[in-house]
């Protein structure tokens, strides 16, 4: 008997061998991974706002609430405005007097547009602080409300125009 014994692969076709990816397969896989990671990051950014923006929005709403109260609490308005503007300028205004605050405003006026907008706010803040510590007979309430309203409007415009750094 010279005929060979049949093997199982003589009866049925052999199964496919291991798949070896080509260069194009690896490129397609990398492109798919990059595209999916980019989409995930983009969708993730839309849903959440950064913590700094949330803090700025909260401070801004507190400032408008404090400014609209009938007896305007100037100390609260000044503190909130100083905390808000601290996100936009490199100086800390919390321990400064109104003349020192005006000096900071002058220094900010020599910089870019963002700093000039912040300088206007800092200058208004110094004016309100002067009115806060002035004798009550000399400061009319209408001028005080006008300055506080200008301050809140300027801060709102500034926060809408520029994002905190």
Secondary structure, DSSP 8 states (H G I E B T S, - for coil): -------HHHHS----------HHHHHHHHHHHHHHHHHHHHHHHHH---HHHHHHHHHHHHHHHHHHSSS--HHHHHHHHHHHHTTTSSS--TT--HHHHHHHHHHHTTS-HHHHHHHHHHHHHHHHHHHHHS-TTTS-HHHHHHHHHHHHHHHHHHHHHS---
